[in-house]
Amino acid sequence: MNDHGLMNTYGRLPVTFERGEGVRLFDTDGKTYLDALSGIAVTGLGHAHPAITKTLQAQATKLLHVSNLYHIQEQERASEALLAASGMDRAFFCNSGAEANEAAIKLARLHGHRKGIQEPAIIVMEGSFHGRTLATLSASGNRKIQAGFEPLVNGFVRAPYNDLEALKHIAANNPRVVAVLVEPVQGEGGVRVPDSGYLAGLRKLCDAHGWWLMLDEVQTGNGRTGSYFACQQLGVMPDVITTAKGLGNGVPIGACLGHGEAATAFGPGQHGSTFGGNPLACAVAHTVITTIENEQLTQQAAQQGEWLRQGLRQRLANVPGIVTVRGWGQMTGIELSTPCTELVKIALAEGLLINVTHEKTIRLLPSLIFSQAETEELVDRLCPLIEQFATSKAA
Ligand SMILES: *Cc1c(COP(=O)(O)O)cnc(C)c1O
């Protein structure tokens, strides 16, 4: 296939989409697909949501960009909505998840230097994913995305995920640690959901050692787990939250939110972005946040996610090679005992968009607007494909 001169960074599937509506996409041949991936947790409100279209159209006639050298009304409104939804104190807007994490890493280092620690370190987890910039790929716990890009950025200490005891050991031996950066659910790492007390345990540990708790909610945030941010269901107040993906429903925007000291650590000139917080992206983010609230989409995501896993467990109960069905809200992983990347193409041919992470885990990230009928349709259409595939592998 002609690559049109594009750099070879993605193994693309043989399909081009032209249009979307709600939970469906339409390709250039007019074929319809049920979208259970949402552009990797981005289009939480589905495709072509009327409120988003209206906001984009209205803002496009007014103002796209001015620069952060000036006050930006739309940015202030998005900030207030995001802080009200999260209980955090201040926001910095950028354009992606990696950039939001870069801001968090810089904040933590600043915090360290102010405490007199010249070479501050941040604890990061095995299996984590924080982005593709040099600092965020260095923070990520996946050799595949680091290999070939050494030297890595230093100042990170690696710990096993979902293991508080290991962190206690690190605490006793690393006086340079200033923060922990962690995902409430490891998305790219295979939809790994930690024990229910893990984040609260981390909060306690951070308090005991004067560390900041920094949550990467780039994928879990914006309603996906059943509350605006995942930590809110656990009663955990972090020092920093980073988010992006679902915040703009497809318009690029990210945010780094600070609470307490972390909210006021940056001074003028210490961080910035040309595009970050522009009127267009912020107008859309404001609409996303208020729509999630007004249409009670966090509740819907929690309920549909439960039904989805219940349906999958029932239908796959007697299928060989299914290790487990796990998840939280509208993040679901179906782990198989064999590599199953082929299933992505099989499903595509059947008009179903899914993803596989960590080779053996089917990942489903439906939009927050999935209805019960659409959840049932997903179960009905996906399970026979999994069954056929798993049975052929077991034979
Ligand atoms: C996707 C993702 C990122 C990176 O976001 P980009 O917008 O691609 O830079 C960071 N952290 C997590 C948890 C993610 O899922």
The ligand as an SDF file (V2000), in Angstrom:
LIG
                    3D

 15 15  0  0  0  0  0  0  0  0999 V2000
   -2.0260    7.5920   25.9640 C   0  0  0  0  0  0  0  0  0  0  0  0
   -1.3640    7.7670   27.2640 C   0  0  0  0  0  0  0  0  0  0  0  0
   -0.3260    8.7060   27.4450 C   0  0  0  0  0  0  0  0  0  0  0  0
    0.2460    9.5080   26.2990 C   0  0  0  0  0  0  0  0  0  0  0  0
   -0.6730   10.3870   25.7520 O   0  0  0  0  0  0  0  0  0  0  0  0
   -0.3490   11.1140   24.3510 P   0  0  0  0  0  0  0  0  0  0  0  0
   -1.4890   12.0590   24.1790 O   0  0  0  0  0  0  0  0  0  0  0  0
   -0.2860   10.0540   23.3010 O   0  0  0  0  0  0  0  0  0  0  0  0
    0.9520   11.8080   24.5070 O   0  0  0  0  0  0  0  0  0  0  0  0
    0.1930    8.8610   28.7180 C   0  0  0  0  0  0  0  0  0  0  0  0
   -0.2560    8.1510   29.7600 N   0  0  0  0  0  0  0  0  0  0  0  0
   -1.2500    7.2290   29.6260 C   0  0  0  0  0  0  0  0  0  0  0  0
   -1.7270    6.4730   30.8330 C   0  0  0  0  0  0  0  0  0  0  0  0
   -1.8310    6.9970   28.3780 C   0  0  0  0  0  0  0  0  0  0  0  0
   -2.7880    6.0780   28.2470 O   0  0  0  0  0  0  0  0  0  0  0  0
  1  2  1  0
  2  3  1  0
  2 14  2  0
  3  4  1  0
  3 10  2  0
  4  5  1  0
  5  6  1  0
  6  7  2  0
  6  8  1  0
  6  9  1  0
 10 11  1  0
 11 12  2  0
 12 13  1  0
 12 14  1  0
 14 15  1  0
M  END
$$$$
